[in-house]
């Protein structure tokens, strides 16, 4: 979180917590990989971000970033 202000000076930045993580809203649906990917896609679209994206994730988020890329490639 500390580097976001510096990065946002030269790039568009979108940062969020998945549903149920770090005080975010409770999830309304199961938090399987596809729902997490779809929620991210909807959030990016609703905020006006267009691909391509550079997804920077940590830990389990790396698996979700990989799934995001694979699901997106299939569409």
ChimeraX attribute file (.defattr): number of C-alpha atoms within 10 A of each C-alpha:
attribute: neighborCount
match mode: 1-to-1
recipient: residues
	/A:1	5
	/A:2	6
	/A:3	7
	/A:4	13
	/A:5	11
	/A:6	9
	/A:7	11
	/A:8	11
	/A:9	9
	/A:10	8
	/A:11	10
	/A:12	10
	/A:13	13
	/A:14	12
	/A:15	10
	/A:16	10
	/A:17	11
	/A:18	18
	/A:19	17
	/A:20	12
	/A:21	11
	/A:22	9
	/A:23	9
	/A:24	11
	/A:25	11
	/A:26	10
	/A:27	12
	/A:28	8
	/A:29	9
	/A:30	10
	/A:31	14
	/A:32	9
	/A:33	15
	/A:34	14
	/A:35	12
	/A:36	21
	/A:37	21
	/A:38	13
	/A:39	15
	/A:40	18
	/A:41	15
	/A:42	13
	/A:43	14
	/A:44	16
	/A:45	12
	/A:46	9
	/A:47	9
	/A:48	8
	/A:49	15
	/A:50	9
	/A:51	7
	/A:52	6
	/A:53	11
	/A:54	8
	/A:55	15
	/A:56	9
	/A:57	12
	/A:58	10
	/A:59	7
	/A:60	8
	/A:61	15
	/A:62	13
	/A:63	13
	/A:64	20
	/A:65	20
	/A:66	14
	/A:67	16
	/A:68	19
	/A:69	14
	/A:70	11
	/A:71	13
	/A:72	11
	/A:73	8
	/A:74	6
	/A:75	5
